Structure formats: C-alpha cells, structure tokens
Amino acid sequence: MVKAFLKQPALVVHGRVQAEWALRAAAGRPLLLLSAPGAALNAGPGWFKTMIDQATDLFPDAPFTVGLDCADAPGAALAALRAGFKLIIFETSHPAAASVVGAAREIGAEVLSERPKALDMATLDPRRRNDQARLAALFATLPPQDQPT
C-alpha cells in the first residue's frame, strides 16, 4: 500500500523562506516537505522542526507532511522521533534499523528507507518567473484539500 503522503508533490526545503514559498505555492493542496539529505546530522532535528513550525505559523491550515532525513545515523533518527517527527528517512540496512523502526511504530511514525523523488527548492529562485511557474505547475493538477468547517 502506498502511503498518501508519497502521492503528494515533494519539495526539499533548506530554510524557512523556502518552506513558506512552498506552502504559499501549494495554496491549500497537499504537500510533502523534506529536509536536505542527512539534515538531521548537520543541524539536528530541533532546528528543522523550529524552521518548519515558523513557516507553517503563516499557513496554519496547510495540509502537509514533513520528513527529516537521518541518513544512516540511528541516534539522529531516534532524536527526530523524540522531537515529534512522524516521518523520517533512515537507511534501514543499518544494524540498528529494527530499533529505529520499532520506536517509530510505537509513536505512529513512518520510516522510509529511500528518499521520495522531490524538487529541491535550492534550485529555484522566487524572483524568476520561470521558477514561479515551475513550482505552480507542480500543484496545478491537484485540487485544494477541503478545509474543515
């Protein structure tokens, strides 16, 4: 069974401004926001969570899923789960994978062994019309998600 979030357009965000641009471009459509590869090892889960929280404060009803890439570091993966991430990317061939997957299962989180295909926001510039159009096209075929009344 393919998880619903894997059917959503995916964007790699490296900072708050990129996350805000992604959420604005999605305009109420489902979205998968991903960290850079191995981001949990560089800045840690707290930084990424804070950055996403700040960006989503402007779009409180935005339907999105966020995933943190923990590479092959079980400590980073467990820290991400403790920080509240419900989706992590972790190399499941690692000897500690069973522990990470078990911890994720206990809190209802998902572990992906491979990164979903995603458009990297670092390759886009919001000042360029072509990049604005490219991002808009990613969401053009998706209807906005119904908002609760």
Order of alpha helices (4+ residues) and beta strands (2+ residues): beta-alpha-beta-alpha-alpha-beta-alpha-beta-alpha-beta-beta-alpha
